[in-house]
Amino acid sequence: MNNLYESRRNLKYAFIIGAVLIAIASVVVSDMLIRKLAHEERVRMEIWTEAYRVLTTENTDQNLMVVLRIIEGNTSIPVILCDDAGNILSHRNIDVRGSDEDAFLKRKVTEFQSKNPPISVEIGPNSYQYLYYDDSILLKRLLMYPYIQLSVVFIFILIAFLALASTKKAEQNKVWVGLSKETAHQLGTPISSLIAWIEYLKTKEVDDTYLHEMEKDVKRLEVIADRFSKIGSDPALKPLNVNEAIRSACDYMSTRISSKVHIETELSDQPLFVMMNESLFSWVIENLMKNAVDAMEGQGTITFRTGSRKQRVWIDVTDTGKGIPKSRFQTIFNPGYTTKKRGWGLGLSLVRRIVETTPGSEIYVKSSEIGKGTTFRIEMRLRSHSK
């Protein structure tokens, strides 16, 4: 099972890395195209300035039509021509806004100069004019393209993960509900048969002590079947004093775990009430204790602590086991995750499912240290109780 979750996690990482590499490659290609287009636009501007120089300085009409076509052919690149003193001589492809045209164009000159170095036009001995130009609309759109591309990739990854998570959770829910209902159904028949056998044995000369123990086990089986039948449905929630429920669960488990495991309780002096199904809550405590016993390999101390803060009840379950790596704090709650050679790895997953079906409740690893132990924390909404 661990290998299955490791492979799924590796697949997730591979998906992320692949998406990032695709995005980086797209950005690199886009950047190359932008640089090439920007270079071509500068070449066009240099040709445009040369045509302008020929038109304004040379007294010849040779190739005049070609020169004019070059000048008139610029319909997309904004340009401003200035003299040595910075006076505006002419402009092209600029939508002048405001009443002060000269001030507007001078601001544009400063803006263009920060983007592209001006091109000088020699119109006579020691006489120059300067052409300032901006990027074309096409180049500006291409500059935005990498950001749009990255946004699309990010949204795609987010939607894909949400869809995968939703599908995975739905599948897990179906498996949980189906397995639980079938287990409860299968237990029903042998339990009914055992009840009938006990009633029959009562009519015979059988030691009452044996019959009493058998009845206790049958009732326990009925509780287990009832718990499984509640998985996948909305259990009846009633005010529950967690201190009393923990004491009851500890009393039950103390005779069913290794004698080398010590159970300690440091419970709140005040009763702490929450809205919870008592049978399912006991199941949570029992599973956490079994998990702790396994982590300690049948020898150590389990400590229960309770308290409240800001209308929240907290329950800490601490063991002195082998601890959990921080990278596994979330993984351990996945169905099928187990460090044992045998086992389904459903205990902690079941615990989280039961806890989180109660509104406002959660369970998580509060702390853990390798070789020293782990503390699980359950948080639930505090409910005021009046008798």
N, C-alpha and C positions, 0 to 999 in steps of 0.2 A: 504493500500500500504506500509506503514511504517513497518507493521508486516512482510510483504513479504520480504522486504530488510533486516530486522533484522534477519529473519530466514535464508536467504541466507548467510548473513555474519557469523552467528553462525555456519552454516554448513561448511563454509570455514575454520573457526577456528578449528572445530571438526576434519576436514580432516587433517589439519596441525598437530594437537596434536596427532592424531592417527598415522600418518606417523612417527612423532618423537618418539613416544613410541615404535613402531615396530623397529625403528633403534636402540634405546637404548637397547631393549631386545636382539636384534641380537648381538650387541656389547658385552653385558654382557655374553651371551652364548658363543660367540667366545673367550672372555677372559678366561672363565672357561676352555674351551677346550685347549687353549694355555697353561694355567698354569698346567693342568693335563699332557699334552704332555711334557712340560719342566721338570716336576717332573719325569716322566717315563724315559726321556733321562738321567737325572742325576743318576737314579737308574741303568740304563744300563751301564753308565760310571763307577759307583762304582763296579758293577759286573765285568766289563772289567779290572779294576785295580786290583781287587782281583785275577782274573785269571792270570793276568800278574805277580803278586807277587808270586803266586804258581809256575808258570812256571820258574821263575828266581831264586827262593830261596830254594825251597824244592827239595831234592834229592829223588824223587820218580817218577815212571812212571804210578802211579795209576791215572786213569781218565785223562791221558795226552791228549787223543784225544778230550775229552770234553772241556778241557781248551783251546786247540788250536782252536777248533770250535768257542768258545766264542770270542777269540781274532780276528780270521779271519772273524767273523760274522759282525763286525762293518764296514759297507760299505758306511755309509751316514754321520756320525758325524766326523768332523775334530778334530784330537787330536794331541797334541805335548807333549812328555815326556822329562822332564828336571831333572838334578841332583840338589844337594844342592846348588851348585855354580851357577846355572842358565844355565849350558851348555846344548845344545840340544842333546838328546840321540837318539830320533827317532820321526817320525811323520807319520801320516796316513790320507788319504782322503784330502790332501792339494795339490793344483796345484801350485808348486813353480814358481814364476815369477822373472825374472832378473838373473844376473850372480852371485850375492852374495847371496847364499842360506842361509847362517847363519844369515845375517842381516835381510833378509826377514822373516825368521822364528821367530826371536826375536821380530820383530814388531808384528807378529801374536800372540806371547805369551802375549804381553801387551794388544792387542785387546781382546783376549780370557779372560784374567784375569778381564777386565772391565765388561764382560758380565756374567761370571760364576765363582764362587770361585773354585780354583784348588782342586784336590783330591790327598791327600798324599798317597804314597805307601811305606810301611816299608819293606826294603829289608835286614835289619840287625840291630844289636844293634846300636842305635843312628844314623842310616843311612836311609835317606829317599830320595825318588824321588817324583816328582810332575807331575800330569797329568793335562794339560790345554786343554779345549775343547770348541768348538763353537756350536751354534745351528745348527741343521740339516737343509737341504734345505726345507724339509716339514714344519718344525717349522717356518722358515723365511717366507715362503709363507703364513702360517696361521697368522703371525704377520701383514702382509699386508692386509689380508682379511677384517678386520673391516673398514679400510679406503676406500677400494674399495666398500664395502657394503654401507657405508655412502654416497659415491659419487653417486652410482647408485640410492639410495633413493632420494638424492637431485635432480638429473637429472629427475627422475620420477615425483617428485612434480612439478618441473619447467615446464616440458612438459605438465603435466596435467592442470596446471593453465593457461598456454598459450593457450592450446586447448579450455579450458572452456571460457576464456576471448574472444578468437576469435569467438567461436560459439555464445556467448552471444551478442557480438557486431554485428555479422551478423544478428542475429534474430532481434535485436533492429532496425537495418537499414531497414530491410524488413518491419517491423511494421510501422516505420516512413514514409517510402516512400509510402507504400500502403495507410495508413491513410491520408496522405497529398494529394496524387493524387485523392483519392475518395472524399475528402472534396472539393477540387477545382472543381471537376466534378459536384458534387451535387450543389454547389453554382452557377454554370454557368446558369442553367435553370431559377431559380427565378430572377437572375440578369437581364437576357435577357427580362423576362416578365416585370420586373419593369421599364426597359428602355422604353419598348413599351407603358406601361401605362403613363409614364411621357410625352412622345410624344403625346399621345392621350389627356391628360389633358391640354396640351398647346393650343389645339384647342378649349378649353372650357373657360368659364369665371372663371378662378381660379387665386387667388392672386399669383403674380410672386414670392413673398417672400417664400411661401410654396413650390413652384416648385423648387426654387433655393436650399432650404434646402434638399429637396428630392434628387436632383441631386448630392449634396455633399455626402449624405449617400450612394447613389448607386455607386459613384466613389470610396468611401471608401471600399465598398464591393468588387469592382473590384480589388482594391489594395490587399485586403486580399486574394482573390482567386488567384491572380497572385503570392503572396508570397507562398501559399501552393503548387502551381504548380511547383515552383522552388526547393522545397525540393526533394532531391534524384537525381537532375540533376546538371550540372555545370552551375551556373548562370553567366551571363555576368558581368565581373569585369571592372569597370571604375575608373579613379581617382576621389576620393571623399574627400572633405574637411570635416573632422569630426566635426569641430566647427560649421559649417553651418548646418550639418545634426542634431547635438544635439539641436541647437536652434530651428530648424523646428519641431523636435519631441516634445520638451518641450512646444512649442506654441500649438501644437495639443492636448497634454495631459492635459495642464493646465486647460482647460474647461471641462475635462471629469473625473477629480478626485475630491476628497473632497476639499472644500474651506479651510479646516484647514491644508492642506498640502502645504507648501511653497517650491517652486523650486528655487534654487540658482545655478548660473553658474559662475565658475572661469576658463574661457577658455584662452588658450594661445593667446598672442597678434599676433603671426604669424600664418598664415593658415597652417594646418597640413593635408597633403594629403596621403591617403592610397588607395590601390587597393581593392575596395569593391563594392558590389551591393547595391545601395542606398536604395531600397525598403526593402531588408533584414536587412540592418544596422538599419534602422528606427524601424523595428520590434524588434531588439535586445534592443534598448534603451527603447521602450515602455514596453517590458516585464520586464526589470530591474526596471522601475518606478512602474509598477503594483506590483511587488514583494516587493519593498520598502514600498509602501502604505499599503500592507497587513501586513508587519512586524511592521509598526507603528500604525496599527489599525486605519488608516484614520486620523492621527494627528501627525504632526512633520515636519521635514525639509529634503529635498533631495538635495544633492549638487553634481554638475558635475564639475570635474576638468580635464583639459587636459594639456599635455606637451610632450616633446620629449627628448630622451637621447640615444646617440650612435645608431643613425639611427633607433630608435624604437619610435613609438607613444604610449603613455599610456593615458588611460581614466579611471578615478576613479569615481565611483558612490557610494556616502556615504549616508546612512540614519540614523535616530535617533531612530531606532526600538529596538526590544527586544534582538537582537544579536543572534549569532550562536555558539554553543559549538565547540571547536577546533576539536573534534572527528567527527564532521559532515561537515567539510570543503569540503570533496570530495563527501560525500553521497548526499548532496543537489542537485548535478547535475545529479543524477540518475533519469531516467524516473519513474514517479509514487511516488517519494518522496515528501511529503507535510506534513505540520504541521496543515493544516486547516481541519476542519471536512468535508468540501465539496471541490471538486476540483480534477483534474486529476494529478496534480503534474508534468506538462510537460513544464512549463514556462522556468525554468532555464536549463533544459535539452535541450530544443529547442535553447536557447541562446547559449549554448556551442557548439551545433552542427553547428549553422550558423557561429559562430566566427571561429571555428577550421577547417571549410572547406576552409577558405582562407589561403593560404600557409604562414607559419611563424607567425600565430596569435594564441593567447590563452587567456582564461579567468580563473580567480581564485579568491578565497577569500583572499584579501590582509591582512585584519585585522578584528577582531570582538571582542566585549566586551559585555558580558551579561548585559542587561539593559541599554546599552548606544548606541549601533548601530553597523553597519557593513559597510565595504568598499569592493566593488568588483572592480577588476582591469582588464581591457582589454589591451592587448599589441598587436601591429600590426607593420608591417614594414613600415617605413617612405618612401614615394615616392616623389622625386623631381618633381615639376610641373612647366611646362613652357607654357604660353599662346601663 
